[in-house]
Amino acid sequence: MNKLVLIIVCLITAQASALNVQKFKPISGQEYEGIGIYSSYGIARGHIEASYYMSFLQNALEFGSVGSNTSLDTIAEYFLTSHFQFAMGLSDQVTFRASLPINLYSKVEPIGTYVTTEDVSMGDLSLNATFTLLDRGVNQLDKWGIGVTPFLTIPFQNEDDFFGDTSFTGGAIVSLDQHLHRRHYVAMNIGTKFRKKETLVNLTVGPEFLYGFSYVYRLSCEKKWDLVVELLGSTTYAKFFSEEVSSPYEGFLSVRKRSQNDLWEWLVGIGQGGNNGYGAPDYHLYSGFSYRFVSDKTTPIKHCCEILDIPPAMGTFVFRIENPNGMQITLPITIRAENKDEILYQAADHQLSQELPAGHYQVTVQEGEINHVIDFDIEPAMQTEKSLF
């Protein structure tokens, strides 16, 4: 795995500005979709979700020399982070979230020193809300959903260990997602982050373009196991995808287990930086637990693969054939569906009683070379009677 290499053009001692290299931000308050990618929908009105994650990453920030992969100075070697999160469904179209990361252990060497610090520190408070603009519906396939998530981070002045920013940051993320199949869900995020320009030796990070992709596969609908694959990245507008160190991206692979009542979930996963961008670690380990608090009048929304096929509403069709004298006559009878292609019943009989799904049908009676055609409708839990004299 490649490590972040900030090319030192001049061997000078520089004062570090704040640069938050902890990019892993698990998202709470979603209907069991992505882990770090926003969906177009949050949680139902009145639902409250609390979650706690632990993550460990190695080598999110290092220095190297020109033309060499040899590390000269490891700046942010280890982060062991707790992520506390809270989400509330304000309405069926708006979900509010708050999250706060805390480093339980970090091994950091400030720029221009050879002294390693190991301490506990608090990250920036993050506030955001997802607004559903285009509802993809509940348990509907092949329908796109669109949402927007504005966000704000409030700094706690922990820039010395590269775990926070010196000033407020904010922006918005647009999400596009769809259930392609009962087991397949995809989502894409694009957005922007406004921030004060920060310089670290020859790396300058200002306003950024954000992007991400997510794929969820339902490993087991019955036992509720999910596989989640995601990619998150960013790049500065000043050097839009033209400089590797300012365009980090990281891949994640997660396995999630949900309870049968959909009130709690547990997940575990691994991540790895895909290039030498700042904050892209050698490896990333994480695990988390969340619990959903709901009122008696609401229930969590299940994914469509977990909804059992509901039998169609049925009705009864009663049909008989008689001559003008009231005597029963046996003739070939055929019942077809509305499209007139599918044959639902075919036999020679003088009467029948047939259960059929609600809908429009056609019964045909063949009398020699004459076909008697009768249209009829079936209503749920009702009996429809027709006869031929």
C-alpha positions in Angstrom: 0.0 0.0 0.0 1.4 3.4 -1.0 1.8 6.0 1.7 1.2 9.6 1.5 4.3 11.3 0.3 4.5 15.1 0.6 7.4 16.1 -1.6 9.7 18.3 0.4 11.1 20.9 -2.1 13.1 22.8 0.5 14.4 21.3 3.7 13.0 23.9 6.0 11.1 23.8 9.2 7.5 24.8 8.7 4.7 25.6 11.1 1.7 23.3 10.4 -1.7 24.6 9.9 -4.8 22.6 10.8 -5.4 19.7 8.4 -7.9 17.0 9.4 -6.7 13.7 8.0 -9.4 11.5 9.7 -11.8 11.2 6.7 -13.7 8.2 7.9 -17.2 9.4 8.9 -19.8 6.7 9.3 -23.4 7.9 8.7 -26.2 7.1 11.1 -29.9 7.5 10.4 -30.3 5.7 7.2 -32.5 2.7 6.2 -29.6 0.2 6.2 -28.0 1.4 3.0 -24.5 2.8 2.7 -22.0 3.3 5.6 -20.2 6.4 4.5 -22.4 7.4 1.5 -25.6 9.4 2.0 -28.8 8.0 0.6 -31.7 10.1 -0.7 -33.8 9.2 2.3 -33.0 9.3 6.0 -35.3 7.7 8.6 -39.0 7.9 9.2 -40.6 10.7 11.2 -40.3 10.1 15.0 -37.5 7.6 14.7 -34.3 8.2 16.7 -31.1 6.4 16.1 -27.9 6.3 18.3 -24.7 4.7 17.1 -21.1 4.1 18.3 -18.2 3.2 16.0 -14.6 2.5 16.7 -12.0 2.9 13.9 -8.2 2.4 13.7 -6.0 3.7 10.9 -2.3 3.6 10.2 -0.1 6.2 8.4 -2.6 8.8 7.3 0.1 11.4 6.9 3.8 10.9 6.1 6.7 12.8 4.6 9.0 11.4 1.9 11.8 12.5 -0.4 11.7 13.4 -4.0 11.8 10.2 -6.2 11.9 7.9 -3.2 9.3 5.8 -1.5 11.4 5.8 1.7 9.6 7.4 4.6 11.6 10.1 6.3 9.2 11.2 8.9 5.8 9.7 9.9 3.5 12.5 11.0 0.2 10.8 11.8 1.1 7.2 12.5 -1.9 5.9 14.4 -5.5 7.0 15.1 -7.8 5.0 17.4 -11.1 6.9 17.2 -14.5 6.6 18.8 -17.4 8.0 16.7 -20.5 9.1 18.6 -23.6 9.7 16.4 -27.2 10.7 16.7 -30.0 11.0 14.2 -33.7 12.0 14.3 -36.4 11.8 11.7 -38.0 15.3 11.8 -40.4 14.3 9.0 -40.6 11.6 6.4 -38.5 13.9 4.1 -36.0 15.4 6.6 -33.5 13.7 8.9 -31.2 15.6 11.2 -27.8 14.2 12.4 -25.0 15.1 14.8 -21.7 13.3 15.2 -18.6 13.8 17.3 -15.3 11.8 17.0 -12.9 11.4 19.9 -9.4 10.1 19.5 -8.8 7.6 22.3 -5.2 7.2 21.2 -3.2 9.0 18.6 0.5 8.8 17.7 1.5 12.1 16.0 4.7 13.9 15.4 4.2 17.6 14.8 6.0 19.2 11.8 9.5 20.3 12.4 10.0 18.3 15.6 11.2 14.8 16.5 8.9 14.5 19.5 6.0 12.1 19.3 2.8 13.0 21.1 0.3 10.4 22.3 -2.9 11.8 23.7 -6.7 11.9 23.8 -8.3 14.6 21.7 -11.7 15.7 20.5 -12.5 16.1 16.8 -14.9 18.6 15.2 -18.6 18.5 15.8 -20.5 17.7 12.6 -24.1 18.7 11.9 -26.1 17.8 8.8 -29.6 17.1 7.6 -30.8 15.1 4.6 -33.7 16.5 2.6 -35.5 14.1 0.2 -36.2 15.9 -3.1 -37.3 13.0 -5.2 -38.8 10.1 -3.3 -37.9 6.7 -4.7 -40.7 5.1 -2.7 -40.7 2.4 -0.2 -39.7 -1.0 -1.6 -39.9 0.2 -5.1 -37.5 -1.1 -7.8 -36.0 0.8 -10.7 -37.0 4.2 -9.4 -34.3 6.9 -8.7 -34.3 9.0 -5.5 -32.6 12.3 -5.1 -31.6 14.0 -1.8 -29.4 16.9 -0.6 -27.5 17.0 2.6 -26.1 20.3 3.8 -23.5 20.0 6.5 -21.5 22.1 9.0 -18.5 21.3 11.1 -17.7 23.2 14.3 -13.9 23.2 15.3 -12.6 22.4 18.7 -9.1 23.7 17.9 -7.4 20.3 17.8 -5.2 21.0 14.9 -1.9 19.9 16.5 -2.7 16.3 16.0 -4.3 16.6 12.5 -7.7 15.7 13.9 -9.5 19.0 13.4 -9.7 22.2 11.5 -9.0 25.8 12.7 -12.2 27.2 11.4 -15.8 26.3 10.4 -16.3 24.2 7.3 -19.5 23.6 5.4 -21.1 22.5 2.2 -23.6 20.2 0.7 -23.8 16.7 -0.8 -26.3 15.6 -3.5 -27.2 11.9 -3.4 -28.7 9.8 -6.2 -29.7 6.2 -5.4 -31.9 3.3 -6.5 -32.9 -0.3 -5.6 -31.9 -2.0 -8.9 -33.2 -5.4 -7.6 -34.6 -6.8 -4.5 -31.0 -7.5 -3.4 -29.1 -4.7 -5.1 -28.8 -1.1 -4.1 -26.6 1.6 -5.6 -25.9 5.2 -4.6 -23.7 8.1 -5.8 -22.7 11.3 -3.9 -21.2 14.5 -5.3 -20.8 17.6 -3.3 -18.6 20.5 -2.3 -16.9 21.5 0.9 -16.0 25.1 1.7 -13.1 25.6 4.1 -10.3 28.0 4.9 -7.2 27.3 2.9 -4.6 25.3 4.9 -1.0 24.8 3.9 1.3 22.0 5.1 4.8 22.3 3.6 4.0 22.1 -0.1 0.4 20.8 0.3 -2.4 23.3 0.1 -5.9 22.3 0.7 -8.8 24.7 0.1 -12.4 24.3 -1.0 -12.9 20.7 -2.2 -15.0 18.6 -4.5 -16.4 15.5 -2.8 -17.6 12.3 -4.4 -18.5 8.7 -3.4 -20.1 5.5 -4.6 -21.8 2.7 -2.7 -23.1 -0.7 -3.6 -25.1 -2.9 -1.1 -25.9 -6.5 -1.7 -28.3 -8.4 0.6 -26.4 -11.6 1.4 -29.4 -13.0 3.2 -32.9 -11.4 3.3 -34.1 -13.9 5.9 -31.2 -13.5 8.3 -30.5 -9.9 7.3 -26.8 -9.9 6.4 -25.6 -7.2 4.0 -22.3 -6.7 2.1 -21.4 -3.0 1.5 -18.7 -1.8 -1.0 -17.9 1.9 -1.1 -15.4 4.4 -2.5 -15.0 7.9 -1.1 -12.7 10.7 -2.3 -12.1 14.4 -2.7 -10.0 16.8 -4.7 -9.2 20.5 -4.3 -10.7 22.9 -6.9 -7.4 24.7 -7.3 -5.7 21.5 -8.6 -8.7 19.5 -9.7 -7.6 15.9 -9.9 -4.2 17.1 -11.2 -2.3 16.6 -7.9 -2.2 13.2 -6.2 -1.5 14.4 -2.6 -4.6 16.8 -2.6 -6.9 14.2 -4.3 -7.1 11.3 -1.8 -9.6 8.4 -2.1 -10.2 5.3 0.0 -12.1 2.0 -0.6 -14.2 0.3 2.1 -15.6 -3.2 2.4 -18.1 -3.8 5.2 -20.3 -6.7 6.5 -23.5 -5.7 8.3 -25.9 -7.7 10.5 -29.4 -6.4 11.3 -31.9 -7.6 13.8 -35.1 -9.3 12.8 -37.1 -6.3 14.1 -34.7 -3.9 12.3 -34.0 -1.9 15.5 -30.3 -2.6 15.8 -27.4 -3.3 13.5 -23.8 -4.3 13.9 -21.0 -4.0 11.3 -17.3 -4.6 10.8 -15.2 -3.5 7.9 -11.8 -2.7 6.4 -10.5 0.2 4.3 -7.5 1.1 2.4 -6.2 4.3 0.7 -6.1 4.1 -3.0 -3.3 6.6 -3.7 -0.8 8.9 -1.9 -3.4 11.5 -1.0 -3.5 13.1 2.4 -5.7 11.1 4.8 -5.5 7.9 2.7 -4.2 5.4 5.2 -2.2 2.2 4.7 -5.1 0.3 6.2 -8.3 1.0 8.1 -10.2 -1.2 10.5 -13.6 -0.3 11.9 -16.7 -1.7 13.7 -19.9 -0.2 14.9 -23.2 -0.7 16.6 -26.5 1.3 16.3 -29.9 1.1 17.8 -33.2 2.6 16.5 -35.8 4.0 19.0 -39.3 4.0 17.5 -42.7 4.9 18.8 -45.5 2.3 18.9 -47.2 3.9 15.9 -44.2 3.6 13.6 -42.1 0.7 12.3 -38.7 0.7 10.5 -38.9 0.5 6.7 -37.7 -2.9 5.5 -35.8 -3.4 2.3 -37.9 -4.8 -0.5 -36.2 -8.1 -0.5 -37.5 -8.7 3.0 -41.1 -8.1 2.1 -42.9 -11.4 1.4 -45.0 -11.5 -1.7 -48.5 -10.7 -0.6 -51.1 -13.0 -2.3 -53.4 -11.1 -4.6 -56.9 -10.4 -3.5 -59.2 -13.2 -4.7 -62.8 -13.4 -5.8 -65.1 -16.2 -7.0 -66.4 -16.7 -10.5 -69.6 -18.9 -10.8 -70.7 -19.9 -14.3 -73.3 -22.3 -15.7 -74.7 -23.3 -19.1 -78.4 -24.2 -19.6 -80.7 -24.5 -22.6 -84.0 -22.5 -22.8 -85.8 -25.3 -21.0 -83.4 -25.0 -18.0 -81.5 -28.2 -18.7 -77.8 -28.2 -18.1 -75.5 -28.4 -21.2 -71.9 -29.5 -21.2 -69.7 -27.5 -23.5 -66.0 -26.5 -23.7 -65.3 -23.5 -21.4 -62.2 -21.3 -21.5 -61.3 -18.5 -19.1 -58.6 -16.0 -20.2 -56.9 -13.1 -18.3 -57.3 -9.5 -19.4 -54.5 -9.8 -22.0 -56.5 -12.7 -23.6 -53.3 -14.7 -24.0 -53.0 -16.6 -20.7 -55.5 -19.4 -20.3 -56.5 -19.8 -16.7 -59.2 -22.5 -17.0 -60.1 -24.9 -19.9 -62.5 -27.8 -19.6 -65.8 -29.2 -20.9 -68.4 -28.7 -18.2 -71.9 -27.3 -17.6 -70.9 -25.2 -14.6 -67.9 -24.1 -12.6 -66.9 -22.2 -9.5 -63.4 -20.8 -9.9 -61.2 -18.6 -7.5 -59.5 -15.8 -9.5 -57.4 -12.8 -8.6 -59.2 -9.5 -8.8 -59.2 -8.2 -12.3 -60.8 -8.3 -15.7 -61.4 -11.6 -17.5 -63.1 -13.3 -20.5 -65.0 -16.6 -20.6 -65.5 -18.3 -24.0 -68.0 -21.1 -24.6 -67.6 -23.1 -27.8 -70.9 -24.4 -29.2 -70.1 -26.1 -32.5 -68.5 -23.4 -34.7 -69.9 -20.6 -32.6 -67.9 -19.0 -29.8 -69.9 -17.2 -27.1 -67.6 -14.6 -25.5 -68.6 -13.0 -22.1 -66.5 -10.4 -20.3 -66.5 -10.2 -16.5 -64.8 -8.5 -13.6 -63.6 -10.1 -10.3 -63.8 -8.0 -7.2 -61.9 -8.9 -4.0 -63.9 -11.1 -1.7 -66.9 -10.9 -4.0 -68.7 -13.5 -6.1 -69.4 -12.9 -9.7 -72.1 -14.9 -11.4 -72.5 -15.3 -15.2 -74.6 -17.8 -17.3 -75.2 -18.8 -20.9 -78.7 -19.8 -22.0 
